[in-house]
Amino acid sequence: MNSPDRPVCVLGLGLIGGSLMRAVVASGRPAHGWNRSAGAVDAARLDGYDVTGDLETALRRAADERALVVVAVPMTAVDDVLTAVATFAPECPLTDVVSVKVEMADAVARHGLSAAYVGGHPMAGTAASGWIAADADLFRNAVWVVTVDDGTDPDVWMQVASLALTCGSVVVPARSDEHDRAVARVSHLPHVLAEVLASVGADGGELALRLAAGSFRDGTRVAGTAPALVSAMCDANAAALLEAVDDALARLTRARESLAASSSTTELTRDGHRARTRYDDQLQWWEITDVVVGADGWADAMRDRARAGGVVQRLPERRALT
């Protein structure tokens, strides 16, 4: 079964996995799922979703249906889940929604599942967590990274891209290591800075917190995320995050020196405003339409187009198998 619209098996029903389950079912595509927590399983069933608390059962069914298996658990739980996948559904195409890709790909390789694996990472979320926070529209108009590492299977890539498009996202093809360096700066570092900002604000006492308004609220929003989830995400990308933290510290040090020497934050505010303007300008992306998946050099071509600002908005052409 090579259809990109094959059934989906979601392993983990937290905010991201639960939202994925809701989005896939809302699209009319068949899906079933698993979660370790009985509370989440019961809640999902009450909402009418086909889920189980037995991982073996979910995976045996996925194997029977040749479903696309999606790992949607924190990095700390990935090895246990992959052990079960390797035991009960080793032939199924496999993806994930974990926020780091190199460590995830390494874990997949340790379990002998690399041939049918393509990494994924929807760039969406909220500070809330769990099935109760799941939203079928969470991924609508969001960016969804679908990895294109050397040796990526074109058919599995098409299936994962189809899943992202089904959920209303646009696809950004990227190499795993490039993804991790990028998200360290635009996802993981913001979590670290939000924790710092929240702590500094709270250290100002009750008056400071009472006076806190929009800039503090927006800057600390993700500090409301469960600490264990943030630590699992950041710790799994420690090397790239360390580079980003060093960059941030160097900028803060220069700002401090300028403030101490001349009571000025001009350099910091000018650079930050220029960077934010670049972010706003790049929101107008363009569509990749000239790459045939599976053709010679297709993975390099996809990566090059994405580095230049291209995204996949419709399932691309697939070279016919011979």
Rosetta blueprint (number, residue, H / E / L):
1 M L
2 N L
3 S L
4 P L
5 D L
6 R L
7 P L
8 V E
9 C E
10 V E
11 L E
12 G L
13 L L
14 G L
15 L H
16 I H
17 G H
18 G H
19 S H
20 L H
21 M H
22 R H
23 A H
24 V H
25 V H
26 A H
27 S L
28 G L
29 R L
30 P L
31 A E
32 H E
33 G E
34 W E
35 N L
36 R L
37 S L
38 A H
39 G H
40 A H
41 V H
42 D H
43 A H
44 A H
45 R H
46 L H
47 D L
48 G L
49 Y L
50 D L
51 V E
52 T E
53 G L
54 D L
55 L H
56 E H
57 T H
58 A H
59 L H
60 R H
61 R H
62 A H
63 A H
64 D H
65 E H
66 R L
67 A L
68 L E
69 V E
70 V E
71 V E
72 A L
73 V L
74 P L
75 M H
76 T H
77 A H
78 V H
79 D H
80 D H
81 V H
82 L H
83 T H
84 A H
85 V H
86 A H
87 T H
88 F H
89 A L
90 P L
91 E L
92 C L
93 P L
94 L E
95 T E
96 D E
97 V L
98 V L
99 S L
100 V L
101 K L
102 V H
103 E H
104 M H
105 A H
106 D H
107 A H
108 V H
109 A H
110 R H
111 H L
112 G L
113 L L
114 S H
115 A H
116 A H
117 Y E
118 V L
119 G L
120 G E
121 H E
122 P E
123 M L
124 A L
125 G L
126 T L
127 A L
128 A L
129 S L
130 G L
131 W H
132 I H
133 A H
134 A L
135 D L
136 A L
137 D L
138 L L
139 F L
140 R L
141 N L
142 A L
143 V E
144 W E
145 V E
146 V E
147 T E
148 V L
149 D L
150 D L
151 G L
152 T L
153 D L
154 P H
155 D H
156 V H
157 W H
158 M H
159 Q H
160 V H
161 A H
162 S H
163 L H
164 A H
165 L H
166 T H
167 C L
168 G L
169 S L
170 V E
171 V E
172 V E
173 P E
174 A E
175 R L
176 S H
177 D H
178 E H
179 H H
180 D H
181 R H
182 A H
183 V H
184 A H
185 R H
186 V H
187 S H
188 H H
189 L H
190 P H
191 H H
192 V H
193 L H
194 A H
195 E H
196 V H
197 L H
198 A H
199 S H
200 V H
201 G H
202 A H
203 D L
204 G L
205 G H
206 E H
207 L H
208 A H
209 L H
210 R H
211 L H
212 A L
213 A L
214 G H
215 S H
216 F H
217 R H
218 D H
219 G H
220 T L
221 R H
222 V H
223 A H
224 G H
225 T L
226 A L
227 P H
228 A H
229 L H
230 V H
231 S H
232 A H
233 M H
234 C H
235 D H
236 A L
237 N L
238 A H
239 A H
240 A H
241 L H
242 L H
243 E H
244 A H
245 V H
246 D H
247 D H
248 A H
249 L H
250 A H
251 R H
252 L H
253 T H
254 R H
255 A H
256 R H
257 E H
258 S H
259 L H
260 A H
261 A H
262 S H
263 S L
264 S L
265 T L
266 T H
267 E H
268 L H
269 T H
270 R H
271 D H
272 G H
273 H H
274 R H
275 A H
276 R H
277 T H
278 R H
279 Y H
280 D H
281 D H
282 Q L
283 L L
284 Q L
285 W L
286 W E
287 E E
288 I L
289 T L
290 D L
291 V L
292 V L
293 V E
294 G L
295 A L
296 D L
297 G L
298 W H
299 A H
300 D H
301 A H
302 M H
303 R H
304 D H
305 R H
306 A H
307 R H
308 A L
309 G L
310 G E
311 V E
312 V E
313 Q L
314 R L
315 L L
316 P L
317 E L
318 R E
319 R L
320 A L
321 L L
322 T L
